[in-house]
């Protein structure tokens, strides 16, 4: 059995124990290579040039630290693995943004995965809040709706709105669905679709204006 432990200096150790017979043996080994800042900086420069070998070496040096940070925040190894994968993609795409004057590479990637993990918690909280609000609204609607005509009227309105959304251009429809049906922020939509934030904002605004024009006088 083994357990990874991360200290405040960013060093990760694997503590293992075995019980060969009745005696317990404990082994402690360091699992992240204490690379010098200069080595990490060179690896990141190579990663920025799409050097896969450099990425693999950097990953081997820092993956244990990154995973440990994610587990501490999320308290879920499965979620931590997902966040680690997302952060590795971000690292591959943004290695050129690293500035050694602002700190060490290990601190940079630790901050990167920390922010990813916190964003995941916030997104989950938003989804739960939206679900709770939708459930409360449904309960109120069911309590207040007293006639079949009112129920049919509400269903007809939903069909009209859905038809208007489907009629939008695909890019605008996708952005609006992610924002209003999945609860993503505009920044999260920008990252998910790999599009500039300004483009996402413009798509949502144009889509909402088209919806207003289509539904004006109808609802």
N, C-alpha and C positions, 0 to 999 in steps of 0.2 A: 504494500500500500504506500502511496506517495501523495504529497501535498506541496503545491507551489506557494511560496511566501515572498511577498515583495516588501522591502523596507523603504523608508522615506527617501533614500538616496537613489532610488530607481534600480537597485540591485535585486535580482530575483534568484531565490534559492529553492531547490527541490529537497524536501525532507522526506526520506523513505525509511521504512522499517520493515524488517522481516523477523520471523520467529522460527528459526531452524531448531526445532526441538522445543525446549522450554525457555531458552535465553532469547532476549529481544536484542537485535542489532539495529542501530540507527545510523543512517548515512545522510550527510548533508553535502550537496554539491551546488555550485553556482551554474545556472543554466543560461544566463545572458553574458555574452563575451564583453568584457569591459573595454570596448574599442575606444580609441582616442577620438576626441572631437574632430581632429583632422581627417581621420579615416572615415568617419561618418559623413563629413562634408563632401569628401571625394565620392563616396558611394551615392549620395543624393545628387551630385552633379551628373554622375553617370546615369542614374535613374531618369533624370530630366531629359537625357538623350535616348530614353527608351532602351536602356541596357538591362536585359532580363537577369543576367548573371549578378549584376550589382544589386538588383532588387531582391533576389534570392538571398544574397549574403546579408543585406540589411535586415531582411525579415528574420533570418536566423538569429541575428544579434538582439532584436528588439521585440519579437513576437510574444515572448513570455511576459515581458513587462506590460505590453499593450493589453494582452488578455487578462492579466491580473487586475489592471485598472478597471477594465470593463466589468469583470466579475464583482469587484468591490461595489460598484455603483448599481449594477442591475440585480445582483444576487441571483443570477440565473446563468449557468454555463452555456445553455443553448442560445439565449439572447446575446450573451457576450461573444459567442462565435460569429453570429450574424453581424454584430457591430464591428468585430475585428475584420471580417471580410470587406465590409463597406469602407472601413478606414484604409485598408490596403489599396482599394481602388482609388480612393481619394489621394493617397500617398503617391501612387503611380502617376496620377494626372497632375499633381501640384508640387512635385518634388522641387521644381525650379523656384518655388516661392519661399523656400527655406532661407532665412537670413541668420547666419552664424553669430552676428553681432547681438541678436536678441536672446540667445541662449543655446543650449546644447540640443543636438538632434533628438536625443532620448526625451528631453522635456517637451520638445515640439510635438513628437508623435504621441506622447502621453496626453498632452493637452488636446490634440486632435481627436483621439479616441474617447477622451472624457467628454468632450462636447457632443460627440456622436451619441454616446450613451445617454446623456442628459436629454438630448433632443428626442431620443426614442421614448424615454419616460414621459416627456411632455406630450408627445403625439398620442401615446396610449391614454393619458389622462384626458386629452381633448376628445378622443373617440368615445371614451366612457361618458364624458359629460354630455356630448351630443346625443348619445344613445339614451341617456337618462332623460334629457330634455324631450327627445322624440317620444319616449314612452309616456312621459307625463302629459305631453300634448295629445297623444292618442287617447289616453284615459279620459282627459277632459272632453275631447271631442265625442267619445262614445257616451259619456254621461249626458252631455248637452243635446246631442242629436236625438230629437224625439220623433221624427217622421221619416218615412221612406223617401219622400221628395227631397228632404235635406241631404240624406245619404247619397241619393243619386246625383244631386247637384254637386256635392263634394267630389264624387268620383269623376264626373264630367270635367270639373276644373282640373283635376289631376291629369286627365287624358290630354286636355288642351295644353297644359304646361309641358308635359312630356313630349308631345308632338312638336312644340316650339323648340325645345332643346335639341331634339333629334335633327331638326332642320338646320341647325347651326353648322358652319364649317367644322370639319373634324377637329382641327387644332383648338378652336375656341371651345367646342363642346367638351373635349378632353380636359382642358384646363379648368373649366367651370365645374365639371363633375368631381375632379380631384379636390377642388377648393370647398365645395358646398356639400358634397355627398360623402367624401372621405375625410374631411376635416383637416386637410393639409394646409400649411401656410404657403404664402407665395414663394418664400425662400425654399421650402421643401419641394414644391412643385418644380422650381427652377433646377434644383439638384437632381430630382428624379428624372426629368425630361432632358437634362443636359442642355438647357437653353438659358440665355441671359435673363436676369430677373426683370429687366425692362420689357423684354419680349413677352414674358408671362403676364405681367401687369396689363400690357396693351391688349393681349388676347382676351383676358377676362373682362376688361372694360368694354371692348368692342362687342363681345358676346352678350354682355348684360344690356347694352344699348339696343342690340338687335332683338333680344327677348322683350324689352320694353315696347319697342315699336310693334312687334308681332302681337303682343297681348293687350296693348292699349285699345280700349273700346270693346274688347272681348270679355275680359274679366273685370 
